[in-house]
Amino acid sequence: MAAQVTKNFIEALYKNQFENYENPIVQVLSIKSTQSNTNRVTLWGKHAEDSRFENNPIVAFKSVKVNDFQGKSISTLSSSIISFNPDIEESKKVTIWYNNNNNNGDFKTFSNVISLNGGDSSKTNVYKTLQQIKNENVGSEKPEYFNIVATIVFIKKDNFAYPACQSDNCNKKVIEEVNGDGWRCEKCNKLMEKPNYRYILSLDVLDHTGNQWLTCFNEIAEKLLGYNAEELQDIKMRNENEFDRILDEVNFRQYDFRLRAKVDTYNDEVRLRCNILDFKPINFENQIKNNITAIDKLMEELHI
């Protein structure tokens, strides 16, 4: 069959790396046929990574699995052959048809789109893996909000907190006077006897797909460590071993993290900043149910 690809890998449901599989990549796109149907094509392995699907080519499929599901649904096999812009009569017919009908918008289409984690992207708690965050370029255009399930593996002990202004609604970093006569806030232009320490804690977290640095600020860090920044700073000054113990105790704890992600530029370096908005212990019963539901939906969509 020959068909016109309408967009560059649109309707991508899942694209990730599974260890222990030779062809780990899955990509889902839609095609338009001369019957005015929009059909779903599931590409596996090497076919999913083929960049020739870009720029709306004419595509001919051979030795593929075809299912009747909300119209024709196609899945590639290891033996499948895909030809791009083939020099055949059907290809010419599709080109003429597409040029004549491309702008009328009268195409039947499919409606079921799923999330890997069983979530609806329009709802609050969309779950992602750490590899998905990278693959999807999360936060590149605007802040994005989602959840991850991950394990804390390391907490930076240097610069875990900063000396902040004590003025209401300020919280700017203050600088100690050269003569040691107090701390100055340049924003408020005030001199204070001592600062109010606030957390800016950096965590390295890990899931089954990779790792990511997260940042948590005052209230969230207090909830995580059980001490406010002022108390922990005092402990660090008095007993370095106790300070290390408190931070090390949090390592290898697994949580359900709510994140805000945004790409920004700092010192000409583009980086992804993931801030922890909240976290909670994992409800393993619910997590298992969600995973089973997600797997069932994915298998149904891919006709496995």
Secondary structure, 3 states (H helix, E strand, C coil): CEEEECCCCCCCCCCCCCCCCCCCCEEEEEEECCCCEEEEEEEEHHHHHCHHHCCCCEEEEECCEEEECCCEEEECCCCCEEEECCCCHHHHHHHHHHHHHCCCCCCECCCCCCCCCCCCCCCCCCECCHHHHHHCCCCCCCCEEEEEEEEEEEECCCCCEEEECCCCCCCCECEECCCCCCEEECCCCEEECCCEEEEEEEEEEEECCEEEEEEEEHHHHHHHHCCCHHHHHHHHHHCHHHHHHHHHCCCCCEEEEEEEEEEEEECCEEEEEEEEEEEECCCHHHHHHHHHHHHHHHHHHHCC
